[in-house]
Amino acid sequence: DPMLQPIFGSYNLMVDHLAELEEGKRLYAESLEAEVRSATAALLEQQGGLARSERLAAVGELAAGIAHELRNPLAGIQMSCANLRKDFIDPDMIERMSLVIEELKRMARLLNELLDLSKHTPAPIETFDLSELIRELVALLRYQIPPGIQLILDLPPALGCRLPSSRIRQCLLNLVLNAAEAIGQGPGHIRIRVEDLGKGRLLIAVTDDGPGFSEDMLKNGIRPFSTGKASGTGLGLAMVQRFVRELGGQLQLDRNEPTGAMVILKLPAQNA
C-alpha cells in the first residue's frame, strides 16, 4: 500500500539507526575494557617499580653502612702496607706491595663513591667565579693525570654564578678523571668548555678523544655499577647525574667526533 510505504521507510531507518547505536555501544565498551586493562597493567608496573625502589633503597642504606664501617680499617691496612713497603729491599716484593696498595686505594675510592652516592643532604649555595674555580681545579689535576694528556680550557674570562661550588668541583673532578682514565697514558686531549646560555642557565661540556661511550650507555643512559672500563665502578657518572637532577638541570652523553666522549651539563645558575 503506497500509504504505508513512508511508515515502513521510517521504521527501517529507525532499525538502521538502532543498529548503529548498538555497534557504537559495543565499540565504546571494547575501548573502555582496553583502557581498564592498560590502566591495570600500568598500576601493576608502578607497584613493581615501587617495590624495586624500596628494595634498592634498603640495599643502598646497607651499602652505605658497610662502606662507612670499612673505610677506617681499610685506611689502617693501607698505611701498614705503605710502611712495610719502606722496609723491603727486594724489588720484586716492593712491586708486589705496590700493587696491593694500589688495589687498596681503588677500594677506598669505591667506598667513598658509595658514601657520596648515598648522601641526600643538599650542598650550600655559594656565589663564586666558575671560570676561576675550573682554572684552580685544572692546576691541581695536572699532577693527577698522565703527562701525555693535554688539558684545554675554553672559558669566559669570568663567570659569576650561584651554585654549590663543592659539588661542582667534585663533578668536574670525576668527569676529567674519567676522561683521563679512558684515554690512558696518551697522547690525548681533554677540553672543558663553559658557556653562558643566558636566562640564568649555563652549559659545561667535558670532551675527550678517547674510545667514547658504549652504544649501551648512549642508548640506556647512566646506571650505577655499569661501566665500560675494566677498573671502573660506574658510580662517578651516576653521582654527577644525581647532582645535576637535584639542581633541576640536564645531563647529556654524546660522541665527540671523530672519536671520543662528550658529557654536557646544563645547569640553572643565577648569575652573580
Sequence and secondary structure as in RCSB ss.txt:
>XXXX:A:sequence
DPMLQPIFGSYNLMVDHLAELEEGKRLYAESLEAEVRSATAALLEQQGGLARSERLAAVGELAAGIAHELRNPLA
GIQMSCANLRKDFIDPDMIERMSLVIEELKRMARLLNELLDLSKHTPAPIETFDLSELIRELVALLRYQIPPGIQ
LILDLPPALGCRLPSSRIRQCLLNLVLNAAEAIGQGPGHIRIRVEDLGKGRLLIAVTDDGPGFSEDMLKNGIRPF
STGKASGTGLGLAMVQRFVRELGGQLQLDRNEPTGAMVILKLPAQNA
>XXXX:A:secstr
 TTTHHHHHHHHHHHHHHHHHHHHHHHHHHHHHHHHHHHHHHHHHHHHHHHHHHHHHHHHHHHHHHHHHHHHHHH
HHHHHHHHHHHH   HHHHHHHHHHHHHHHHHHHHHHHHHHHH       EEEEHHHHHHHHHHHHTTTS TTEE
EEEE  S  EEEE HHHHHHHHHHHHHHHHHHHTT SEEEEEEEEEEETTEEEEEEEE SS   HHHHHH   TT
  SSTT  SHHHHHHHHHHHHTT EEEEEE SSS EEEEEEEE EE 
